Amino acid sequence: MPDPSHPSHPTRPTPLAAQIDAAASALQEPLIAWRRDFHAHPELGNREFRTAAIVAEHLRAIGLDEVRTGVAHTGVVGVLKGALPGPVVALRADMDALPVAEQVDLPFASKQRATWNDETVGVMHACGHDCHTAILMAVAQVLAGLRAQLRGSVKFIFQPAEEMPPEGEDGGAKMMIAEGALQNPTPQAIFGLHVTSRLPVGVIGYRPGPTMASSDTLRITVLGRQTHGAAPWLGVDPIVTAAQVVLGLQTVVSRQLDLTKEPAVVTIGAIKGGVRENIIPDSVEMRGTIRSFDEGMREQIHDSVTLLAESVARGSRAECQVCITRNYPVTVNDPGLTAAMVPTLQRVVGAERVLLIDKVSGSEDFSFFQRLVPGLFFFVGVVPEGQSPDSVAPNHSPRFFVDEACLLPGVRALAHLACDYLEGSAEGASD
């Protein structure tokens, strides 16, 4: 019985290849217009009302068989049923922006402001999700035009809140799954992409196995006893204790983990405590992030961080509360599926422009889909020709800039992956 997650990849382009490229090229002008419109009107996680409405209207206009809205608050799921029998493949794009005030001089630069966790903030597509949404809209239109020759079905998943929902809310891929995004029909594989400032424009990067790190939020509260700064012996100093905890945490990765297996990161990014120079406060709060590429190491880090912080506090006569919130699992590209589909990527942009990349310490909630369905998540470069990735602003920067020449390769890559997967799986099933 053939394994549909590892298709028998066609040794030559499928009959639809030339039609895909022609249809994608014909959409270049609206593709750029969609991206610029989304860029000028970014929306934060779980608030992508305008974006979702545009996506849903587009999917209905091009004749998708099913269009479901309101999935995980603002998500949209569309299904295109091909005229020929075959498996189901899913394609995913995220729609949300970041609480970042744009500093790029563009005619369509974002001027939007919104409320995020009770703060008024600027809003910007500083991670390129405007590109992802526009790309998948174009892919849907390309494949809808080929319905009569399409084997199987394609599920289009437009996801909100990849950058995390607001505090106190659920959202993102995990919630979409809970609300049936991978059901009726259930895909046998899923593909997604991300634009990146670490690669030249149009270059594709991929990696089999662990590709992006898990992400956990760390909060440590050290509880002391307030006293006058001139008489520290009359209280318990949580500031000095917190400093010792921060230094001790550096040994979790450097001295307690087998780094020949996988890398890991423990970072404290915020420390809050005290209001006056001559008062030792009652408490200090530290916030940070934990990243790893192995679920077993992830558990080990959690245990080590908790034990170390509590032990250091106890040795300083303080108390300590450690709270670790699991965000996203490790993004793991299915090795068999990746190997089967790399020839497609090479055909789309040229073998010399498809690179095996290093692990990425950022995280992605595409990982939740991959826990249930074999998946491949890859990267498309946005750095303009003649510039080095080291010289440009990274994703999440207010100066993040996208060379729109990345858009068409993204459309072609996802469309070819979907069709080659469907053709390959159907071919393997008939062997």
C-alpha positions as CSV (number, residue, x, y, z in Angstrom):
1,M,0.0,0.0,0.0
2,P,1.7,3.3,-1.0
3,D,2.2,5.9,1.6
4,P,0.4,9.1,0.5
5,S,2.7,11.3,2.6
6,H,5.6,10.2,0.4
7,P,4.4,10.4,-3.1
8,S,6.1,8.8,-6.1
9,H,7.4,12.1,-7.4
10,P,7.0,12.6,-11.2
11,T,10.4,12.4,-13.0
12,R,9.3,15.2,-15.3
13,P,6.9,18.2,-15.0
14,T,3.3,17.3,-14.7
15,P,0.9,18.2,-17.6
16,L,-0.2,21.2,-15.6
17,A,3.2,22.7,-15.2
18,A,3.2,25.1,-18.1
19,Q,-0.4,26.1,-17.4
20,I,0.5,26.9,-13.8
21,D,3.3,29.1,-14.8
22,A,1.3,31.0,-17.4
23,A,-1.7,31.5,-15.0
24,A,0.7,32.7,-12.2
25,S,2.4,35.2,-14.5
26,A,-0.9,36.6,-15.6
27,L,-1.7,37.3,-12.0
28,Q,1.4,39.3,-11.2
29,E,-0.3,42.7,-11.2
30,P,-3.2,41.8,-8.9
31,L,-0.8,39.8,-6.7
32,I,1.3,42.9,-6.0
33,A,-1.9,45.0,-5.5
34,W,-3.3,42.5,-3.0
35,R,0.0,42.5,-1.1
36,R,0.2,46.3,-1.0
37,D,-3.4,46.6,0.1
38,F,-2.8,44.2,3.0
39,H,0.5,46.0,3.9
40,A,-1.3,49.3,4.1
41,H,-4.1,47.9,6.2
42,P,-2.4,45.4,8.7
43,E,-4.4,43.8,11.4
44,L,-3.3,42.2,14.7
45,G,-3.9,38.6,15.7
46,N,-7.6,37.6,16.1
47,R,-8.6,41.0,14.6
48,E,-8.0,40.2,10.9
49,F,-11.6,41.1,10.0
50,R,-10.9,43.1,6.9
51,T,-8.2,40.8,5.6
52,A,-10.4,37.7,6.2
53,A,-13.4,39.3,4.4
54,I,-11.2,40.1,1.3
55,V,-9.9,36.5,1.3
56,A,-13.3,34.9,1.7
57,E,-14.8,37.1,-1.0
58,H,-12.0,36.2,-3.4
59,L,-12.3,32.5,-2.8
60,R,-16.1,32.6,-3.4
61,A,-15.5,34.7,-6.6
62,I,-13.2,32.2,-8.1
63,G,-15.7,29.4,-7.5
64,L,-14.2,27.3,-4.6
65,D,-16.6,24.5,-3.6
66,E,-16.6,25.4,0.1
67,V,-15.6,28.6,1.9
68,R,-15.8,28.6,5.7
69,T,-15.2,31.7,7.7
70,G,-14.9,32.5,11.4
71,V,-12.6,29.6,12.1
72,A,-10.5,30.4,15.2
73,H,-12.2,33.9,15.3
74,T,-11.1,35.2,11.8
75,G,-9.7,32.2,9.9
76,V,-10.8,31.2,6.4
77,V,-10.8,27.7,5.0
78,G,-11.6,27.0,1.4
79,V,-11.8,23.7,-0.5
80,L,-11.2,23.2,-4.2
81,K,-12.4,19.9,-5.6
82,G,-10.6,18.8,-8.7
83,A,-12.6,17.0,-11.5
84,L,-10.4,13.9,-11.2
85,P,-10.2,11.6,-8.2
86,G,-7.2,11.9,-5.9
87,P,-5.9,12.7,-2.4
88,V,-6.2,16.0,-0.5
89,V,-3.4,18.5,0.0
90,A,-3.5,21.6,2.2
91,L,-1.8,24.9,1.7
92,R,-1.5,27.4,4.6
93,A,-0.9,31.2,4.9
94,D,-0.9,33.4,8.0
95,M,-2.7,36.8,7.9
96,D,-1.7,38.7,11.1
97,A,0.6,41.7,11.5
98,L,2.7,42.8,14.5
99,P,2.5,45.6,17.0
100,V,5.3,47.5,15.2
101,A,5.3,51.1,13.9
102,E,6.6,51.0,10.4
103,Q,9.7,53.0,9.5
104,V,10.0,52.1,5.8
105,D,9.4,54.9,3.3
106,L,6.8,53.4,1.0
107,P,3.7,54.9,-0.6
108,F,1.7,52.0,0.9
109,A,3.5,52.1,4.3
110,S,1.2,51.3,7.2
111,K,-0.2,54.2,9.2
112,Q,-2.4,52.0,11.3
113,R,-2.7,52.0,15.1
114,A,-4.5,49.6,17.3
115,T,-4.8,48.4,20.9
116,W,-2.7,45.4,21.8
117,N,-2.8,44.1,25.4
118,D,-4.2,47.4,26.6
119,E,-1.5,49.5,24.9
120,T,-1.9,51.7,21.8
121,V,0.6,50.5,19.2
122,G,1.6,50.9,15.6
123,V,0.7,48.0,13.4
124,M,2.9,46.7,10.6
125,H,3.3,43.6,8.5
126,A,6.9,43.4,9.8
127,C,7.1,39.6,9.2
128,G,5.7,39.4,5.7
129,H,2.3,37.8,6.3
130,D,0.8,40.2,3.8
131,C,3.0,38.4,1.2
132,H,1.8,35.0,2.4
133,T,-1.9,35.9,2.2
134,A,-1.5,37.5,-1.3
135,I,0.5,34.5,-2.5
136,L,-2.1,31.9,-1.4
137,M,-5.0,34.0,-2.9
138,A,-3.1,33.8,-6.2
139,V,-2.4,30.1,-5.8
140,A,-6.1,29.5,-5.2
141,Q,-7.0,31.4,-8.4
142,V,-4.4,29.5,-10.5
143,L,-5.6,26.1,-9.3
144,A,-9.3,27.0,-9.6
145,G,-8.6,27.7,-13.2
146,L,-7.2,24.2,-13.7
147,R,-10.1,22.4,-11.9
148,A,-11.0,20.3,-14.9
149,Q,-7.5,18.7,-14.9
150,L,-6.9,18.7,-11.2
151,R,-6.5,15.4,-9.3
152,G,-8.0,15.3,-5.9
153,S,-8.7,18.4,-3.7
154,V,-6.8,21.4,-2.4
155,K,-7.6,22.9,1.0
156,F,-6.6,26.5,1.5
157,I,-6.0,27.6,5.1
158,F,-5.8,31.3,5.9
159,Q,-4.8,31.5,9.5
160,P,-5.0,34.3,12.1
161,A,-2.8,34.9,15.1
162,E,0.4,33.1,14.1
163,E,2.2,35.8,16.0
164,M,0.3,34.8,19.1
165,P,-3.2,36.0,20.1
166,P,-3.7,38.8,22.6
167,E,-3.3,37.9,26.3
168,G,-6.2,35.9,27.6
169,E,-7.4,34.7,24.2
170,D,-6.9,31.5,22.2
171,G,-6.1,31.5,18.5
172,G,-3.8,30.5,15.7
173,A,-3.2,27.0,14.2
174,K,-4.0,25.1,17.4
175,M,-7.5,26.7,17.6
176,M,-8.1,26.2,13.8
177,I,-7.3,22.5,14.2
178,A,-9.7,22.3,17.2
179,E,-12.4,23.9,15.1
180,G,-12.0,21.4,12.3
181,A,-9.6,23.0,9.8
182,L,-8.0,19.7,9.0
183,Q,-11.3,17.8,8.7
184,N,-13.9,17.2,6.0
185,P,-11.7,16.6,4.0
186,T,-8.6,15.6,5.8
187,P,-5.4,16.4,3.9
188,Q,-2.6,13.8,3.5
189,A,0.1,16.5,3.3
190,I,0.4,20.3,4.1
191,F,2.7,22.9,2.6
192,G,3.5,26.4,3.8
193,L,6.1,29.1,3.2
194,H,7.6,32.1,4.9
195,V,9.4,35.1,3.4
196,T,12.7,35.8,4.9
197,S,15.4,38.5,5.1
198,R,18.1,35.9,5.4
199,L,18.0,34.9,1.7
200,P,18.3,36.8,-1.6
201,V,15.1,37.5,-3.4
202,G,13.5,34.4,-5.0
203,V,15.9,32.0,-3.4
204,I,14.2,29.1,-1.6
205,G,15.6,27.6,1.6
206,Y,14.5,24.3,3.2
207,R,15.6,21.7,5.7
208,P,14.3,18.2,6.5
209,G,13.6,17.2,10.1
210,P,13.7,19.9,12.9
211,T,13.7,23.2,11.1
212,M,12.3,25.8,13.5
213,A,12.5,25.9,17.3
214,S,9.8,25.3,19.8
215,S,8.8,28.4,21.7
216,D,8.0,28.8,25.4
217,T,7.4,31.9,27.5
218,L,9.3,32.0,30.8
219,R,8.2,34.1,33.8
220,I,10.1,34.1,37.1
221,T,9.0,36.1,40.1
222,V,11.4,36.4,43.0
223,L,9.7,37.3,46.2
224,G,11.8,39.1,48.9
225,R,11.0,41.4,51.8
226,Q,11.0,45.2,51.3
227,T,13.4,47.3,53.3
228,H,15.4,50.5,53.3
229,G,18.2,50.4,50.8
230,A,20.6,51.5,53.5
231,A,19.7,48.5,55.7
232,P,19.5,45.4,53.4
233,W,20.0,43.0,56.3
234,L,16.5,44.0,57.6
235,G,14.8,42.5,54.5
236,V,15.4,40.0,51.7
237,D,16.8,41.5,48.4
238,P,15.0,40.1,45.4
239,I,17.1,42.3,43.0
240,V,20.4,40.6,43.9
241,T,18.6,37.2,43.9
242,A,17.2,37.9,40.5
243,A,20.7,38.8,39.2
244,Q,22.0,35.5,40.5
245,V,19.2,33.7,38.8
246,V,19.9,35.4,35.5
247,L,23.6,34.4,35.7
248,G,22.7,30.9,36.8
249,L,20.3,30.4,33.8
250,Q,23.3,30.8,31.5
251,T,24.6,27.4,32.7
252,V,21.4,25.5,31.7
253,V,22.4,25.5,28.1
254,S,26.1,25.7,28.4
255,R,26.6,23.1,31.1
256,Q,23.5,20.9,31.4
257,L,22.5,20.1,27.8
258,D,24.1,17.8,25.2
259,L,24.6,20.4,22.5
260,T,26.1,17.8,20.1
261,K,22.4,16.7,19.8
262,E,20.6,20.0,19.2
263,P,21.1,23.7,20.0
264,A,18.9,25.5,22.5
265,V,18.4,29.1,23.9
266,V,17.3,30.5,27.2
267,T,17.0,34.3,27.2
268,I,15.8,36.7,29.8
269,G,14.4,39.7,27.9
270,A,12.8,41.8,30.6
271,I,13.4,42.5,34.3
272,K,11.0,44.6,36.3
273,G,11.3,45.5,40.0
274,G,11.6,48.5,42.3
275,V,10.5,52.1,42.1
276,R,13.2,54.1,44.0
277,E,16.9,54.0,44.4
278,N,16.9,53.7,48.2
279,I,14.2,51.0,48.6
280,I,14.8,47.3,48.2
281,P,11.4,46.1,46.8
282,D,9.3,43.1,47.7
283,S,9.5,41.4,44.3
284,V,11.2,41.3,40.9
285,E,9.7,39.8,37.8
286,M,11.8,38.4,34.9
287,R,10.4,37.4,31.5
288,G,12.1,35.4,28.9
289,T,11.9,32.8,26.1
290,I,13.1,29.2,25.8
291,R,13.9,27.7,22.3
292,S,14.8,24.1,21.5
293,F,14.8,21.7,18.6
294,D,14.0,18.5,20.5
295,E,11.0,17.8,22.6
296,G,13.0,15.8,25.1
297,M,15.5,18.6,25.5
298,R,12.6,21.0,25.9
299,E,11.4,19.1,28.9
300,Q,14.9,18.9,30.4
301,I,15.3,22.7,30.0
302,H,12.0,23.3,31.8
303,D,13.0,21.1,34.7
304,S,16.5,22.7,34.9
305,V,15.3,26.3,34.8
306,T,12.7,25.6,37.5
307,L,15.1,23.8,39.8
308,L,17.9,26.4,39.4
309,A,15.7,29.4,40.0
310,E,14.0,27.9,43.0
311,S,17.3,26.8,44.5
312,V,19.1,30.1,44.0
313,A,16.2,31.9,45.6
314,R,16.1,29.5,48.5
315,G,19.8,30.1,49.1
316,S,19.2,33.8,49.3
317,R,16.3,33.4,51.8
318,A,13.8,34.5,49.0
319,E,10.9,32.7,47.4
320,C,10.5,32.0,43.7
321,Q,7.6,31.3,41.4
322,V,8.4,29.9,38.0
323,C,5.8,29.8,35.2
324,I,6.6,28.3,31.8
325,T,3.9,28.6,29.2
326,R,4.2,26.3,26.2
327,N,3.6,28.2,22.9
328,Y,4.7,26.3,19.8
329,P,6.2,22.9,19.3
330,V,9.3,22.2,17.1
331,T,8.6,22.7,13.4
332,V,9.6,19.4,11.9
333,N,9.6,18.9,8.1
334,D,8.7,15.3,7.3
335,P,11.9,13.9,5.8
336,G,10.3,11.7,3.2
337,L,7.9,14.3,2.0
338,T,10.7,16.9,1.9
339,A,12.9,14.6,-0.2
340,A,10.1,13.9,-2.6
341,M,9.2,17.6,-3.1
342,V,12.6,19.2,-3.3
343,P,12.8,18.4,-7.1
344,T,9.6,20.5,-7.5
345,L,11.2,23.5,-5.8
346,Q,14.3,23.1,-7.9
347,R,12.3,23.0,-11.1
348,V,10.4,26.2,-10.1
349,V,13.5,28.5,-9.4
350,G,16.5,26.4,-10.5
351,A,18.5,23.9,-8.6
352,E,21.2,26.4,-7.8
353,R,18.6,28.7,-6.1
354,V,17.2,26.0,-3.7
355,L,19.4,25.8,-0.6
356,L,19.7,23.5,2.3
357,I,19.6,26.0,5.2
358,D,20.6,25.9,8.9
359,K,18.1,25.5,11.7
360,V,16.1,28.6,12.5
361,S,15.7,29.6,16.2
362,G,12.5,31.4,15.5
363,S,9.3,29.4,15.9
364,E,6.1,28.8,13.9
365,D,2.7,27.5,14.8
366,F,2.6,25.7,11.4
367,S,4.2,23.0,13.7
368,F,0.7,22.2,15.1
369,F,-0.5,21.2,11.6
370,Q,2.7,19.1,11.2
371,R,1.9,17.1,14.3
372,L,-1.2,15.7,12.6
373,V,-0.3,15.8,8.9
374,P,3.1,15.3,7.2
375,G,4.3,18.8,6.2
376,L,6.9,20.9,4.5
377,F,7.6,24.5,5.5
378,F,10.1,26.4,3.4
379,F,11.5,29.9,3.0
380,V,11.5,32.4,0.2
381,G,14.1,35.2,0.2
382,V,13.1,38.9,-0.1
383,V,16.5,40.6,-0.1
384,P,16.9,42.8,-3.2
385,E,19.5,41.9,-5.8
386,G,22.9,43.5,-5.0
387,Q,22.3,43.6,-1.2
388,S,23.5,41.2,1.4
389,P,21.2,39.6,4.0
390,D,23.6,40.9,6.6
391,S,23.0,44.5,5.5
392,V,19.2,44.6,5.6
393,A,16.7,44.8,8.4
394,P,15.4,41.4,9.7
395,N,11.9,40.1,9.9
396,H,10.1,41.8,12.9
397,S,12.0,45.0,12.4
398,P,10.2,48.3,11.7
399,R,12.5,48.6,8.7
400,F,11.7,45.2,7.3
401,F,11.5,45.5,3.5
402,V,10.2,43.0,0.9
403,D,11.4,42.9,-2.7
404,E,8.1,42.0,-4.4
405,A,10.0,39.9,-6.9
406,C,9.6,37.2,-4.3
407,L,5.9,36.9,-4.8
408,L,5.7,35.1,-8.1
409,P,8.2,32.4,-7.1
410,G,6.1,31.9,-4.0
411,V,2.9,31.4,-6.0
412,R,4.6,29.0,-8.5
413,A,6.3,27.0,-5.7
414,L,3.0,26.4,-3.8
415,A,1.0,25.7,-6.9
416,H,3.6,23.3,-8.3
417,L,4.0,21.5,-4.9
418,A,0.2,21.0,-4.7
419,C,-0.1,19.6,-8.2
420,D,3.0,17.5,-8.1
421,Y,2.0,16.1,-4.8
422,L,-1.5,15.2,-6.1
423,E,-0.1,13.7,-9.3
424,G,2.6,11.8,-7.6
425,S,0.3,10.4,-5.0
426,A,-2.2,9.3,-7.6
427,E,0.6,7.8,-9.7
428,G,1.9,5.9,-6.7
429,A,-1.5,4.6,-5.8
430,S,-1.8,3.1,-9.3
431,D,1.5,1.3,-9.2
